[in-house]
Amino acid sequence: MEEKSLLRLALICSLVGIIALFFISENMEIKEKNINEINKDNIGEDIKIKGIVSKSTDKGKIILLDIVQPETVTVVLFKDSDFNISTGTKVEITGEIDEFNGQLEIIGNEVKTLN
């Protein structure tokens, strides 16, 4: 009888934990920042920015986007399929802040075009 009770308790706790994780993950939101608020203390943080694409450079497996807010930051995107975005497009970028050659950049995870 004790084994059945322990098994039921374990299953109930597992289900409650999975449901709690689901609701927590659904309510997590990445903080939106302006480019001028980003500094070296933010390296490694996830961030969301909105801006206009001022330059798009295709380097084969990666695309470099310069995003203007009026400050500018470079966003690095790793391509898995054909990706085409034109200059002047308003975008929302989600990614991680990183540093390359002394310059801050964002390693993009998600790009959405905005109207």
C-alpha positions as CSV (number, residue, x, y, z in Angstrom):
1,M,0.0,0.0,0.0
2,E,2.8,2.4,0.8
3,E,4.3,2.0,-2.7
4,K,1.1,2.9,-4.4
5,S,0.8,6.0,-2.2
6,L,4.3,7.1,-3.0
7,L,3.8,6.5,-6.7
8,R,0.6,8.6,-6.6
9,L,2.3,11.4,-4.7
10,A,5.3,11.4,-7.1
11,L,3.0,11.5,-10.1
12,I,0.9,14.4,-8.6
13,C,4.0,16.4,-7.7
14,S,5.4,15.8,-11.2
15,L,2.2,17.0,-12.9
16,V,2.0,20.0,-10.6
17,G,5.6,20.9,-11.4
18,I,5.2,20.6,-15.1
19,I,2.1,22.7,-15.0
20,A,3.8,25.3,-12.9
21,L,6.8,25.4,-15.3
22,F,4.4,25.8,-18.3
23,F,2.7,28.9,-16.7
24,I,6.0,30.4,-15.6
25,S,7.6,30.0,-19.1
26,E,4.5,31.5,-20.7
27,N,4.7,34.6,-18.5
28,M,8.4,35.2,-18.9
29,E,9.1,38.2,-21.0
30,I,12.4,39.5,-22.3
31,K,12.9,43.1,-21.3
32,E,12.9,45.7,-24.2
33,K,15.7,48.2,-24.1
34,N,16.8,51.1,-26.2
35,I,20.2,50.7,-27.8
36,N,21.7,53.7,-25.8
37,E,20.9,51.7,-22.6
38,I,23.1,48.8,-23.6
39,N,26.6,48.6,-22.0
40,K,29.3,46.1,-21.2
41,D,27.5,45.2,-18.0
42,N,24.7,43.7,-20.1
43,I,26.9,41.1,-21.9
44,G,25.2,37.7,-21.8
45,E,21.7,39.2,-21.1
46,D,18.7,38.5,-23.4
47,I,17.3,41.6,-24.8
48,K,14.5,42.9,-27.2
49,I,15.1,46.0,-29.3
50,K,13.1,47.7,-32.0
51,G,14.6,49.8,-34.8
52,I,15.0,50.3,-38.5
53,V,17.4,48.2,-40.6
54,S,20.0,50.7,-42.0
55,K,22.3,48.1,-43.6
56,S,22.1,44.4,-44.3
57,T,25.2,42.4,-45.2
58,D,25.0,38.7,-46.2
59,K,28.3,36.9,-45.3
60,G,27.2,33.4,-46.4
61,K,26.2,31.6,-43.2
62,I,25.5,34.8,-41.2
63,I,23.8,38.1,-41.9
64,L,24.8,41.3,-40.2
65,L,22.1,43.9,-39.7
66,D,22.8,47.4,-38.6
67,I,19.8,48.5,-36.5
68,V,19.2,52.2,-35.9
69,Q,17.1,53.8,-33.1
70,P,18.9,56.6,-33.6
71,E,21.9,54.9,-32.1
72,T,23.2,51.9,-34.1
73,V,24.0,48.3,-33.1
74,T,25.0,45.3,-35.2
75,V,22.8,42.2,-35.0
76,V,24.4,38.9,-36.1
77,L,21.9,36.3,-37.5
78,F,22.8,32.7,-38.3
79,K,20.9,31.6,-41.4
80,D,19.1,28.3,-41.6
81,S,17.1,29.2,-44.7
82,D,16.7,32.0,-47.2
83,F,16.4,35.2,-45.2
84,N,15.8,38.5,-46.9
85,I,15.2,41.8,-45.2
86,S,15.5,45.1,-46.9
87,T,17.0,48.4,-45.7
88,G,14.4,50.6,-44.1
89,T,12.3,47.8,-42.6
90,K,11.2,48.3,-39.1
91,V,12.0,45.2,-37.0
92,E,11.9,43.8,-33.5
93,I,15.0,41.7,-32.6
94,T,15.3,39.3,-29.7
95,G,18.8,38.1,-28.8
96,E,21.8,38.0,-26.5
97,I,24.2,40.9,-26.0
98,D,27.8,40.0,-26.8
99,E,31.0,41.8,-27.5
100,F,33.2,41.4,-30.7
101,N,36.4,43.3,-31.3
102,G,35.5,45.7,-28.5
103,Q,32.1,46.5,-30.0
104,L,28.8,45.5,-28.5
105,E,26.5,43.4,-30.7
106,I,23.4,41.3,-30.5
107,I,23.3,37.7,-31.4
108,G,19.8,37.5,-32.8
109,N,17.5,34.6,-32.0
110,E,14.3,36.0,-33.5
111,V,13.5,38.8,-36.0
112,K,10.0,40.1,-36.5
113,T,9.1,42.7,-39.1
114,L,6.8,45.5,-37.8
115,N,4.3,47.7,-39.6
